[in-house]
Amino acid sequence: MQIDFHHTVTYVTARLAGFKHGQADIIAHAAQYVDDATSSGPVYFENGAIFSRISSAHEMVDVRNLQKLANQQAWLPFHFLPGNDGLGPGQNPEGSFVRKIICKPDSPIARKMVRQAILDQDKPYGLHRLGVTLHVYADTWAHQNFAGLHHEINEVEDPVETGSSGVFDSVGDRIKLDMIDDIAPALGHGRAYVLPDMPFLAWKYKNGHGEEIRRHNTDEFCEAADQLCRAMQQYRERDPNFSAPGIGNKDMHRIQDLFGAIKKENAEKRHRDWLQSIREGVFSFGSEEVFYAGKSDGSWKGDALGTSEDQRQYPWKKHFLESNWKLFHDAIQVHRLYVVHDLLPQYGICAA
């Protein structure tokens, strides 16, 4: 999924779950920032203080994508959560270990990850961690049947749109899809290009086992949005067992209509259309002005460090320890530690 879902749809579902604007803004910003936090290592301050950070994503052209450990530290806990083939703790799917690593929508592992974020919410970074968790949870729908490591399971042959969006109708587009499945690394859904990320798309492909896989992104994204809303309703109730109602019919129809109507390959353009719809008040919570700045003026990083540019040292800001940027980085470290060291081992998965 891309910024149109991770930021704006997450914001919408947070409001529909009952969060006020300020809280929903933090949740949605954190959910999107998972894709934008590509820098790692220590941050040095002029007063001698040091803050250590990790990255939750890599740029597509990044040497770390060639390193097994770096891949597992970013792609598995943050983007391609292992699904254990939908089985519970102590159970193993037939076949090789990679079957345990393949991402599955709304898997028992994913639900337990969400449960932990709900139970562990009384931290300064509670809402930030919820946003991070919801990013990973949503991606289990978009990234299903792919794995966050280099493996033949991620092979994609003959990817083709089966719907009528018209986005990939040109000869050039078809050539591009044919070329990508040959030159992109078999990492995650790289060989499927952005086909899994487009909310309006229906498409199909053959996987590494020669099986034909058909996907209808709109249905899958609607299900993901509803489950995100339910998770946030449980969070607000402070009860992971709460029977949450999810998104009401009218708002769900609006979400579904927007998924189908905004037929653009460019994610930033889709994001702008969603921001405009929120501004126009098409949802039951009314009109809101929503903003996202990942690495530019007005960004969380700029607020925390005084600049969004990379520097050898930064001036110390009194509010740094309470800043959204610092709390987000706290959240992704806690999330990765929990997923890798506590959650996945319960399912017999040792990763990173």
C-alpha positions in Angstrom: 0.0 0.0 0.0 1.1 3.6 -0.5 0.5 7.0 0.9 -3.1 7.2 -0.2 -4.0 4.3 2.1 -1.4 4.5 4.8 -2.0 8.1 5.5 -5.4 9.3 4.4 -7.4 6.0 4.7 -5.8 5.4 8.1 -6.9 8.9 9.1 -10.4 8.3 7.9 -10.7 5.0 9.7 -9.3 6.5 12.9 -11.9 9.2 12.8 -14.6 6.7 12.1 -13.3 4.7 15.1 -13.9 7.7 17.3 -10.5 9.4 17.6 -10.4 13.2 17.5 -8.5 15.0 14.8 -5.3 15.4 16.8 -5.0 11.7 17.8 -6.0 10.5 14.3 -3.4 12.8 12.8 -0.7 11.2 14.9 -1.9 7.6 14.1 -2.1 8.3 10.3 1.2 10.2 10.2 3.0 7.4 12.0 1.4 4.8 9.7 2.8 6.6 6.6 6.1 7.5 8.1 6.9 3.8 8.3 7.6 4.0 4.6 9.6 7.2 4.9 11.9 6.4 7.8 14.8 5.2 5.7 17.7 6.6 7.8 19.3 4.8 10.7 22.2 5.3 13.1 23.0 7.8 15.8 21.9 11.4 15.9 24.4 13.7 17.6 23.5 16.9 19.4 25.6 20.0 20.1 25.2 19.5 23.8 26.7 16.0 23.7 23.4 14.1 23.7 23.0 11.1 21.3 19.8 9.4 20.1 20.0 6.1 18.3 17.4 5.3 15.6 16.6 2.4 13.3 15.0 2.5 9.8 11.6 0.9 9.0 12.1 1.0 5.3 14.8 1.1 2.6 14.8 3.1 -0.6 14.1 0.9 -3.6 17.7 1.6 -4.8 19.6 0.8 -1.7 22.5 -1.6 -1.1 20.8 -2.8 2.0 18.3 -4.5 -0.2 21.1 -6.9 -1.1 21.9 -7.8 2.5 19.9 -10.6 4.0 20.0 -9.3 7.6 19.1 -5.7 6.6 16.2 -7.1 4.5 14.8 -9.1 7.4 15.2 -6.2 9.9 13.1 -3.9 7.7 10.8 -5.8 5.3 9.7 -8.7 7.6 8.6 -6.8 10.8 7.3 -3.6 9.0 6.0 -4.6 5.5 5.8 -8.4 4.9 4.7 -9.8 8.3 5.2 -13.6 8.2 1.8 -15.4 8.2 2.8 -19.0 9.1 0.3 -20.0 6.4 -2.6 -18.8 8.6 -1.7 -21.4 11.3 -1.5 -20.9 15.0 1.4 -21.2 17.5 3.2 -24.5 17.4 1.8 -25.4 13.9 3.8 -25.7 10.7 2.7 -25.5 7.1 3.8 -28.2 4.7 7.0 -27.6 2.8 10.1 -25.5 3.4 10.6 -22.7 6.0 9.7 -20.0 3.5 6.1 -21.1 3.7 6.1 -19.7 7.2 7.5 -16.4 6.1 4.9 -15.7 3.4 2.6 -12.8 4.3 -1.1 -13.7 4.8 -4.0 -11.2 5.3 -5.3 -10.9 8.9 -3.2 -13.9 10.0 -3.2 -15.1 13.7 0.3 -13.5 13.9 -1.1 -10.1 12.6 -4.0 -10.2 15.0 -1.7 -10.9 18.0 0.5 -8.0 16.9 -2.5 -5.7 17.0 -3.6 -7.1 20.4 -0.2 -6.3 21.9 -0.4 -2.7 20.7 -3.8 -2.4 22.3 -2.6 -3.8 25.6 0.6 -1.8 25.7 -0.9 1.6 24.9 0.0 3.4 28.1 3.3 4.7 26.8 4.3 8.2 25.6 4.5 6.6 22.1 1.3 4.6 22.3 -0.5 6.3 19.4 2.7 6.2 17.3 3.0 2.5 17.9 -0.6 2.0 17.0 0.0 3.8 13.7 3.1 1.6 13.0 1.1 -1.5 13.8 -1.7 -0.5 11.5 0.7 0.0 8.7 2.0 -3.5 9.1 -1.6 -4.9 9.6 -2.9 -3.2 6.4 0.0 -4.4 4.4 -0.9 -8.0 5.2 -3.8 -7.6 2.7 -1.8 -5.7 0.0 1.3 -7.9 0.3 -0.4 -11.2 0.7 1.4 -14.2 -0.9 4.8 -12.4 -1.0 7.7 -12.6 1.4 10.1 -10.0 2.7 13.2 -11.7 1.5 14.9 -12.7 -1.7 13.3 -15.9 -2.8 11.8 -17.6 -5.8 8.4 -17.5 -4.1 8.3 -13.8 -5.1 8.6 -14.6 -8.8 5.9 -12.9 -10.9 5.2 -14.0 -14.4 2.7 -12.5 -16.9 1.3 -9.8 -14.6 -1.7 -8.2 -16.3 -4.7 -6.1 -15.3 -8.0 -7.9 -15.5 -10.2 -4.9 -14.8 -11.0 -1.9 -16.9 -9.1 1.0 -15.2 -7.2 1.8 -18.4 -4.1 2.7 -16.4 -2.0 0.0 -18.0 -3.6 0.0 -21.5 -0.8 1.4 -23.5 1.8 -0.7 -25.3 4.5 1.0 -23.3 2.8 0.1 -20.0 2.5 -3.6 -21.0 6.2 -3.6 -22.0 7.1 -2.0 -18.7 5.3 -4.7 -16.7 6.9 -7.4 -18.8 10.4 -5.9 -18.2 10.0 -5.4 -14.5 9.1 -9.0 -13.8 12.5 -9.9 -15.4 14.8 -7.2 -14.0 13.5 -6.4 -10.5 14.8 -8.5 -7.6 12.6 -11.3 -6.3 12.2 -9.3 -3.0 8.7 -8.7 -1.7 6.4 -7.7 -4.5 9.1 -6.0 -6.5 8.4 -8.0 -9.6 4.8 -7.1 -9.4 5.7 -3.4 -9.6 3.0 -1.4 -7.8 0.1 -3.6 -8.9 -0.6 -4.8 -5.3 -0.7 -1.2 -4.0 -3.3 0.4 -6.3 -6.8 0.4 -4.6 -8.7 0.4 -7.9 -6.9 -2.5 -9.6 -8.0 -6.0 -10.5 -5.1 -8.1 -11.8 -3.5 -11.5 -12.0 -0.1 -13.2 -12.3 1.7 -16.5 -12.0 3.7 -17.0 -8.9 7.0 -18.9 -8.4 5.1 -22.2 -8.3 3.4 -21.6 -11.6 0.0 -21.0 -9.9 -2.3 -18.3 -11.2 -3.1 -15.8 -8.6 -6.0 -13.4 -9.1 -6.3 -10.2 -7.0 -9.1 -7.7 -6.6 -7.5 -4.8 -4.7 -10.7 -2.8 -4.0 -12.4 -5.7 -2.1 -9.1 -6.4 -0.2 -8.5 -2.8 0.6 -12.1 -2.3 1.9 -11.7 -5.3 4.1 -8.4 -3.9 5.4 -9.9 -0.5 6.1 -12.8 -2.1 8.1 -10.4 -4.2 10.1 -8.2 -1.2 10.9 -11.3 0.6 12.2 -12.2 -2.4 14.3 -8.7 -2.5 15.8 -8.8 1.2 16.7 -12.3 0.8 18.2 -10.8 -2.0 20.4 -7.9 0.3 21.2 -10.2 3.0 22.4 -12.1 0.5 24.5 -8.7 -0.7 25.8 -10.0 -4.3 25.1 -8.7 -6.4 22.3 -11.7 -8.7 22.8 -14.3 -6.0 22.3 -16.8 -6.8 19.6 -16.1 -3.8 17.4 -18.7 -2.7 14.9 -16.3 -1.5 12.2 -17.2 1.1 9.6 -20.8 2.0 9.0 -22.4 1.3 5.6 -22.5 4.9 4.4 -18.9 5.6 5.1 -17.8 2.2 3.7 -19.6 3.0 0.5 -17.8 6.3 0.3 -14.5 4.6 0.8 -15.3 1.9 -1.8 -16.4 4.6 -4.3 -13.2 6.6 -3.8 -11.1 3.4 -4.2 -12.8 2.8 -7.5 -13.0 6.4 -8.8 -9.4 7.5 -8.2 -7.8 5.6 -11.0 -4.3 7.0 -11.1 -0.9 5.2 -11.1 0.8 8.0 -9.2 0.3 7.5 -5.4 0.9 11.2 -4.6 -2.0 12.2 -7.0 -4.3 9.7 -5.4 -3.3 11.1 -2.0 -4.1 14.6 -3.0 -7.6 13.4 -4.2 -8.2 11.8 -0.8 -7.1 14.9 1.0 -9.5 16.9 -1.1 -12.4 14.5 -0.3 -11.6 14.8 3.4 -11.5 18.6 3.1 -14.9 18.5 1.4 -16.4 16.6 4.3 -17.6 13.5 2.4 -17.3 11.3 5.5 -19.6 11.3 8.6 -17.1 13.1 10.8 -17.2 16.2 8.6 -14.6 18.4 7.0 -11.0 18.4 8.2 -7.8 19.9 6.9 -5.2 17.0 6.9 -1.5 17.5 6.2 1.5 15.2 5.8 5.2 16.2 5.4 7.5 13.3 5.4 10.9 14.9 4.9 10.2 18.5 4.1 9.4 21.8 5.9 6.8 21.1 8.5 7.9 17.5 9.0 8.2 15.7 12.3 12.0 15.5 11.8 12.2 19.3 11.2 10.2 20.0 14.3 12.3 17.7 16.5 15.8 18.6 15.1 15.3 22.1 13.8 15.8 21.0 10.2 14.8 18.1 7.9 18.2 18.1 6.4 20.9 15.6 7.4 23.6 17.1 9.5 26.6 16.0 11.6 25.2 17.7 14.7 21.9 19.2 15.6 21.0 21.9 18.1 19.3 20.5 21.2 15.6 21.3 21.4 13.9 21.4 24.8 10.9 19.5 23.4 12.9 16.8 21.6 12.1 14.0 24.1 8.4 14.7 23.6 8.5 15.3 19.9 6.5 13.1 17.5 9.7 12.2 15.6 11.5 10.9 18.6 8.3 9.0 19.8 7.9 7.5 16.4 11.4 6.1 16.5 10.8 4.8 20.0 7.7 3.1 18.6 9.4 1.3 15.7 12.2 0.0 17.9 9.7 -1.4 20.4 7.6 -2.8 17.5 10.5 -4.6 15.9 11.8 -5.9 19.2 8.4 -7.4 20.0 7.7 -8.9 16.5 11.2 -10.4 16.0 12.0 -11.5 19.5 8.6 -12.2 21.2 5.9 -12.8 18.6 7.5 -14.7 15.7 9.3 -17.2 17.9 5.9 -18.3 19.2 5.2 -19.6 15.7 8.6 -21.2 15.2 10.0 -18.3 13.1 13.5 -17.0 13.7 14.2 -13.9 11.7 16.6 -11.0 12.0 
